[in-house]
Amino acid sequence: MRPDTSTTLQEWIGRTHQVEDIVTPRLLASFDAMLGPHAVRGTVAPPGLHWCLAPDIADMRELGPDGHPTKGSFLPPVPLPRRMWAGSDVRFIAPIRGGDTIRRRSTLAAIEQKRGRTGQLTFVTVRHEIVNDAGPVIEEDQTLVYRAADTAAAPPAAPASPATAVSHQRTVDVDPVLLFRYSALTFNGHRIHYDAPYATTVERYRGLVIHGPLQATLLMNFAAAIAGRAPRRFSFRGMRPAAGPQSLLLGATTQGQDGMELDVRSVNGQITMTAIAQW
């Protein structure tokens, strides 16, 4: 009899994992250099730095063929090979500063199986609680999505999304060096971000994939530059992959005094990410 995969995966809910890191001067300088003119500079760590802290570190022997750590240690053994970061809801409670010791406790909060237009999908929600010696600094609900492997070549680019009026725009040039630097800062071994033959022939993308959290980091810093201060809450959702060297267009529209809607458009006019910032 075939095992009930759904029941087996549900048994993983509630598992926890704890890691620790230090906000070093080298990390701050590297993050600032990676973002360049798009970084928000100040006396506290810029928005998005927390995704570079306490990354998952696995021995080379513990990696899967895609460069990710194999499933079954903390993340559940989802029987689908392709994994992407689908979105996050981040609440900023207190600032992170240079020299802080950071501890992150991660808990598997939910596992949900759905049927999408591309086939079977499994969504895994992870709750991250990040603290320093003074107390909580960030809470985040991160959603990962797993899907089946593509067997056909990448389809032609979809038509551009209808253009909408925005209050602010910024263009960001993305090339393989930026992708490599972000992968290095986050210790992200996923080969779709730096191994072009793998990205195009195995996972069937049109080129190297631009990280979802990198796009979100650009949007967070864009929002902070417009408002003059970092948001207290930031939620983003990946809409479709952005692949290949290109200029991304960031758009933002203020919503009253305490909110902002943002998005990222790829070079072909497709929206690749939407986000909401709140103060």
C-alpha positions as CSV (number, residue, x, y, z in Angstrom):
1,M,0.0,0.0,0.0
2,R,1.3,3.5,-0.9
3,P,2.0,5.6,2.3
4,D,-0.1,8.6,3.0
5,T,2.4,11.3,2.2
6,S,0.2,14.1,3.5
7,T,-0.1,12.5,6.9
8,T,3.6,11.8,7.1
9,L,4.5,15.5,6.2
10,Q,2.0,16.8,8.8
11,E,3.9,15.0,11.5
12,W,6.8,17.4,10.9
13,I,4.8,20.5,12.0
14,G,6.2,21.9,15.2
15,R,9.8,20.9,14.6
16,T,12.3,23.6,15.6
17,H,15.8,24.5,14.6
18,Q,18.1,27.1,16.4
19,V,21.2,28.9,15.0
20,E,23.3,31.8,16.2
21,D,25.4,34.5,14.4
22,I,27.2,37.8,15.0
23,V,26.7,41.0,13.0
24,T,30.3,41.6,12.1
25,P,31.9,44.7,10.4
26,R,32.8,42.5,7.4
27,L,29.2,41.4,6.9
28,L,27.9,45.0,7.1
29,A,30.6,46.2,4.7
30,S,29.9,43.4,2.3
31,F,26.2,43.9,2.3
32,D,26.6,47.6,1.7
33,A,29.0,47.0,-1.2
34,M,26.7,44.4,-2.7
35,L,23.7,46.8,-2.8
36,G,25.9,49.8,-3.7
37,P,23.8,52.9,-4.4
38,H,20.6,51.1,-3.5
39,A,21.5,50.5,0.2
40,V,20.1,52.6,3.0
41,R,22.9,53.7,5.3
42,G,22.6,54.6,8.9
43,T,23.5,53.7,12.5
44,V,21.6,50.4,12.3
45,A,21.7,47.4,9.9
46,P,20.0,48.1,6.6
47,P,16.7,46.3,5.7
48,G,17.2,42.8,4.5
49,L,20.5,42.1,6.3
50,H,18.8,39.5,8.6
51,W,18.5,37.2,5.5
52,C,22.4,37.1,5.5
53,L,22.6,36.0,9.2
54,A,22.7,32.5,10.5
55,P,22.3,30.8,7.1
56,D,21.8,27.0,6.8
57,I,25.2,25.5,6.8
58,A,25.6,21.9,5.5
59,D,28.6,19.8,4.7
60,M,29.2,19.2,1.0
61,R,28.2,15.6,1.5
62,E,24.8,16.7,2.7
63,L,23.8,18.7,-0.4
64,G,21.3,17.6,-3.0
65,P,21.9,17.9,-6.8
66,D,20.5,21.4,-6.9
67,G,22.9,22.7,-4.2
68,H,20.4,22.9,-1.4
69,P,20.8,20.8,1.8
70,T,19.0,17.6,1.4
71,K,15.5,17.5,2.9
72,G,14.7,15.4,6.0
73,S,16.8,17.2,8.7
74,F,14.8,20.3,9.6
75,L,12.7,20.8,6.4
76,P,10.3,17.9,5.7
77,P,11.0,15.3,3.0
78,V,8.6,16.8,0.4
79,P,8.6,14.3,-2.6
80,L,8.9,17.2,-5.1
81,P,12.4,18.2,-6.3
82,R,12.1,22.0,-7.1
83,R,12.1,24.4,-4.2
84,M,11.6,28.2,-4.3
85,W,11.0,31.0,-1.8
86,A,7.4,32.0,-2.5
87,G,7.1,34.9,-0.1
88,S,7.4,36.3,3.5
89,D,5.7,38.4,6.0
90,V,8.3,40.2,8.1
91,R,7.7,42.2,11.3
92,F,10.5,44.4,12.5
93,I,10.4,44.8,16.3
94,A,13.7,46.4,17.1
95,P,16.8,47.3,15.1
96,I,19.8,45.1,14.5
97,R,23.2,46.8,15.1
98,G,26.8,46.0,14.4
99,G,28.3,43.7,17.0
100,D,24.9,42.1,18.0
101,T,24.8,38.4,18.7
102,I,21.7,37.1,16.8
103,R,19.8,33.9,17.6
104,R,17.2,32.6,15.3
105,R,14.6,30.0,16.3
106,S,12.8,28.4,13.3
107,T,9.6,26.4,13.6
108,L,7.7,24.5,11.0
109,A,4.3,26.1,11.2
110,A,2.3,24.6,8.3
111,I,2.4,22.3,5.4
112,E,-0.2,22.5,2.7
113,Q,-0.6,20.6,-0.6
114,K,-2.3,22.1,-3.5
115,R,-2.9,21.6,-7.2
116,G,-1.7,24.5,-9.4
117,R,-1.6,25.1,-13.2
118,T,1.9,23.5,-13.3
119,G,0.8,20.5,-11.3
120,Q,1.2,19.4,-7.7
121,L,2.5,22.0,-5.2
122,T,3.5,21.8,-1.6
123,F,3.7,24.9,0.5
124,V,5.8,24.9,3.7
125,T,5.5,27.8,6.2
126,V,8.4,28.4,8.6
127,R,8.1,30.9,11.5
128,H,11.4,32.6,12.3
129,E,11.9,34.4,15.6
130,I,15.1,36.4,15.8
131,V,16.4,37.9,19.0
132,N,19.5,39.7,20.2
133,D,20.7,40.1,23.8
134,A,18.1,42.8,24.4
135,G,15.1,40.7,23.2
136,P,13.1,40.1,20.0
137,V,14.1,42.0,16.8
138,I,12.3,40.3,13.9
139,E,9.5,37.8,13.4
140,E,9.0,36.3,10.0
141,D,6.6,33.8,8.4
142,Q,8.4,32.4,5.3
143,T,6.7,30.4,2.7
144,L,8.6,27.8,0.6
145,V,7.0,26.1,-2.4
146,Y,8.0,22.8,-3.9
147,R,7.0,21.6,-7.3
148,A,7.7,18.9,-9.8
149,A,10.6,19.1,-12.2
150,D,10.0,20.7,-15.6
151,T,10.5,18.2,-18.5
152,A,10.1,20.7,-21.4
153,A,12.0,23.8,-22.4
154,A,11.1,27.1,-20.9
155,P,7.9,28.5,-22.5
156,P,8.1,31.8,-24.4
157,A,7.9,34.9,-22.3
158,A,4.4,35.9,-21.3
159,P,3.0,39.3,-22.5
160,A,3.9,42.3,-20.4
161,S,1.6,43.1,-17.4
162,P,-0.5,46.2,-17.9
163,A,1.4,49.3,-16.8
164,T,0.0,51.1,-13.8
165,A,0.9,54.6,-12.6
166,V,3.3,54.6,-9.6
167,S,4.6,57.4,-7.4
168,H,8.2,56.4,-7.5
169,Q,10.5,54.3,-9.8
170,R,14.0,53.0,-9.6
171,T,16.0,50.9,-12.1
172,V,18.4,48.3,-10.8
173,D,20.9,46.6,-13.1
174,V,21.4,42.9,-12.2
175,D,24.3,40.8,-13.5
176,P,25.9,37.5,-12.6
177,V,28.4,39.2,-10.2
178,L,25.5,40.7,-8.1
179,L,23.8,37.2,-8.0
180,F,27.1,35.6,-7.0
181,R,27.7,38.2,-4.2
182,Y,24.2,37.7,-2.8
183,S,24.5,33.9,-2.9
184,A,27.8,34.2,-1.1
185,L,26.4,36.6,1.6
186,T,23.5,34.2,2.3
187,F,25.5,31.0,1.8
188,N,22.9,30.0,-0.7
189,G,24.2,27.0,-2.8
190,H,21.1,26.8,-5.1
191,R,22.7,26.4,-8.5
192,I,20.0,28.3,-10.4
193,H,21.6,31.5,-9.2
194,Y,25.2,30.9,-10.4
195,D,25.4,27.8,-12.6
196,A,24.0,28.9,-16.0
197,P,24.1,25.4,-17.7
198,Y,22.3,23.9,-14.7
199,A,19.7,26.7,-14.6
200,T,18.9,26.5,-18.3
201,T,19.2,22.8,-19.1
202,V,18.1,21.1,-15.8
203,E,15.6,23.5,-14.2
204,R,14.6,25.0,-17.6
205,Y,14.9,28.7,-16.8
206,R,15.9,31.2,-19.4
207,G,19.0,32.2,-17.5
208,L,20.4,32.6,-14.0
209,V,17.5,33.3,-11.6
210,I,17.4,36.5,-9.6
211,H,16.9,35.6,-5.9
212,G,13.5,36.4,-4.5
213,P,14.9,37.8,-1.2
214,L,17.4,39.9,-3.2
215,Q,14.4,41.5,-5.0
216,A,12.7,41.9,-1.7
217,T,15.8,43.5,-0.2
218,L,15.9,46.0,-3.0
219,L,12.2,46.8,-2.5
220,M,12.7,47.2,1.3
221,N,15.6,49.6,0.9
222,F,13.7,51.5,-1.9
223,A,10.7,51.9,0.5
224,A,13.0,53.1,3.3
225,A,14.7,55.6,1.0
226,I,11.3,57.0,0.0
227,A,9.8,57.2,3.5
228,G,13.0,58.2,5.3
229,R,12.9,55.3,7.6
230,A,12.7,51.5,7.4
231,P,9.2,49.9,7.5
232,R,7.9,48.1,10.6
233,R,6.3,45.4,8.5
234,F,7.1,44.1,5.0
235,S,5.2,41.4,3.1
236,F,6.2,40.1,-0.3
237,R,5.0,37.5,-2.8
238,G,6.9,36.1,-5.7
239,M,4.8,36.2,-8.9
240,R,7.1,34.6,-11.5
241,P,10.8,34.1,-11.9
242,A,13.1,36.9,-13.2
243,A,16.0,35.3,-15.1
244,G,19.0,36.5,-17.0
245,P,21.1,39.7,-16.7
246,Q,18.7,42.6,-17.0
247,S,17.5,45.9,-15.6
248,L,14.7,45.5,-13.0
249,L,12.2,48.3,-12.5
250,L,11.1,48.9,-9.0
251,G,7.8,50.7,-8.5
252,A,6.2,52.2,-5.4
253,T,2.9,53.9,-4.6
254,T,2.3,55.4,-1.2
255,Q,-1.0,54.5,0.5
256,G,-1.8,57.2,3.1
257,Q,0.9,58.0,5.6
258,D,1.6,54.5,6.9
259,G,1.6,52.2,3.8
260,M,3.2,51.6,0.4
261,E,2.5,49.2,-2.4
262,L,5.6,48.0,-4.3
263,D,6.4,45.7,-7.2
264,V,9.3,44.6,-9.4
265,R,9.0,44.4,-13.2
266,S,11.4,42.4,-15.3
267,V,12.9,43.6,-18.6
268,N,10.0,42.2,-20.5
269,G,7.4,44.1,-18.4
270,Q,6.2,41.2,-16.3
271,I,5.6,41.7,-12.6
272,T,7.9,39.3,-10.8
273,M,7.2,40.4,-7.2
274,T,4.6,42.4,-5.3
275,A,5.0,43.8,-1.8
276,I,3.4,45.9,0.9
277,A,5.4,48.0,3.3
278,Q,3.9,49.5,6.5
279,W,5.1,51.9,9.1
